[in-house]
Amino acid sequence: MHAFTVTEVQEELRKNSQQYREFLRVPSLSVGLYELAVGSDDTQRPHTEDEIYYVISGHGTIRVDEEDQPVSAGSVVYVAANVRHYFHTISQDLSLLVFFAPAEYARRNQP
C-alpha cells in the first residue's frame, strides 16, 4: 500500500522551493502536487498523457485549448493528452492534485 497526506507532500514541495512534486508513480498512473502562487506564470506544455486536476485550494482560471474555466477548491478538470492548457488569472494561491494516466511522460517517446 502507498499512503500519503497532502500536508506532508506540501511541506516537501515548499521545503525544496518547487512548484511540482510527483509522489506516486506506477506504470498506469502518476500523481503529483502542483502549486502556483498568485501572479505566477504556468509555463507547462501539453503532456502526452491524459490528466486530471483536482483543486485542493485557491482560485484561478484554467485555459484548455481555447476555453477558459474558473476553478476553486473542489473543482475537477480533465485535460486530454496533447491538448494545450495552463492556469492563469490566479487570485488566490492554487494547490492542485494532478493525476496522469498512464504515468507522466510514459508516452513521450512513442510514435
C-alpha positions as CSV (number, residue, x, y, z in Angstrom):
1,M,0.0,0.0,0.0
2,H,1.1,3.6,-0.7
3,A,-0.5,6.2,1.6
4,F,0.2,10.0,1.7
5,T,-1.1,13.1,3.3
6,V,-1.3,16.3,1.2
7,T,0.2,18.2,4.1
8,E,3.4,16.1,4.1
9,V,3.7,16.4,0.3
10,Q,3.1,20.2,0.5
11,E,5.9,20.5,3.2
12,E,8.4,18.7,1.0
13,L,7.4,20.7,-2.1
14,R,7.8,24.0,-0.3
15,K,11.0,23.0,1.5
16,N,12.6,22.4,-1.8
17,S,11.1,25.6,-3.4
18,Q,9.4,23.5,-6.1
19,Q,6.1,24.1,-7.9
20,Y,5.5,20.4,-8.7
21,R,6.3,17.2,-6.8
22,E,5.4,13.7,-8.0
23,F,4.7,11.5,-5.1
24,L,3.2,8.3,-6.7
25,R,4.3,6.5,-9.9
26,V,3.2,3.2,-11.2
27,P,3.1,2.3,-14.9
28,S,-0.6,3.1,-15.3
29,L,-0.8,6.3,-13.2
30,S,1.2,9.0,-11.6
31,V,0.1,11.6,-9.1
32,G,1.7,14.9,-8.0
33,L,1.1,18.1,-6.2
34,Y,1.3,21.4,-8.2
35,E,1.2,24.8,-6.6
36,L,1.0,28.2,-8.3
37,A,1.2,31.4,-6.4
38,V,-0.9,34.5,-7.1
39,G,0.5,36.2,-10.2
40,S,2.8,33.3,-11.2
41,D,3.1,32.0,-14.7
42,D,2.1,28.5,-15.6
43,T,4.6,27.5,-18.3
44,Q,3.7,23.9,-18.7
45,R,3.4,22.4,-22.2
46,P,0.9,19.7,-23.4
47,H,1.6,16.3,-21.9
48,T,1.5,13.0,-23.8
49,E,-0.9,11.5,-21.2
50,D,-4.4,12.3,-20.1
51,E,-4.6,14.3,-16.9
52,I,-7.0,15.3,-14.2
53,Y,-6.6,18.3,-11.9
54,Y,-8.3,18.4,-8.5
55,V,-8.2,21.8,-6.9
56,I,-7.4,21.5,-3.2
57,S,-7.4,25.2,-2.5
58,G,-7.2,28.6,-4.2
59,H,-8.8,30.4,-7.1
60,G,-7.8,31.0,-10.7
61,T,-8.7,30.1,-14.3
62,I,-7.6,27.2,-16.5
63,R,-7.4,27.5,-20.2
64,V,-7.8,24.3,-22.1
65,D,-7.3,24.7,-25.8
66,E,-9.3,28.0,-26.4
67,E,-11.8,27.6,-23.5
68,D,-11.4,29.2,-20.0
69,Q,-12.9,27.7,-16.9
70,P,-12.8,29.3,-13.4
71,V,-11.5,26.9,-10.7
72,S,-11.6,26.9,-7.0
73,A,-11.5,24.3,-4.1
74,G,-13.3,21.2,-5.2
75,S,-13.0,21.8,-9.0
76,V,-12.1,18.8,-11.2
77,V,-10.8,19.4,-14.7
78,Y,-9.9,16.7,-17.3
79,V,-7.4,17.5,-20.0
80,A,-6.8,15.1,-22.9
81,A,-3.3,14.2,-24.0
82,N,-1.6,16.6,-26.2
83,V,-4.0,19.5,-25.6
84,R,-2.6,22.9,-24.7
85,H,-3.6,24.1,-21.2
86,Y,-2.4,26.4,-18.5
87,F,-3.6,28.2,-15.4
88,H,-3.9,32.0,-15.4
89,T,-5.5,34.9,-13.5
90,I,-4.6,33.3,-10.2
91,S,-6.3,35.4,-7.5
92,Q,-5.5,33.0,-4.6
93,D,-2.6,30.6,-4.4
94,L,-3.6,27.3,-6.2
95,S,-2.8,23.9,-4.7
96,L,-3.7,21.1,-7.1
97,L,-3.5,17.3,-7.2
98,V,-2.5,16.2,-10.7
99,F,-3.3,12.7,-11.9
100,F,-1.7,11.4,-15.2
101,A,-2.8,8.2,-16.9
102,P,-0.7,6.4,-17.8
103,A,2.2,7.8,-15.7
104,E,3.5,11.2,-16.8
105,Y,5.9,11.0,-19.8
106,A,5.2,7.3,-20.3
107,R,4.2,8.0,-23.9
108,R,6.8,10.7,-24.6
109,N,9.0,8.6,-27.0
110,Q,6.1,6.7,-28.6
111,P,5.4,7.3,-32.3
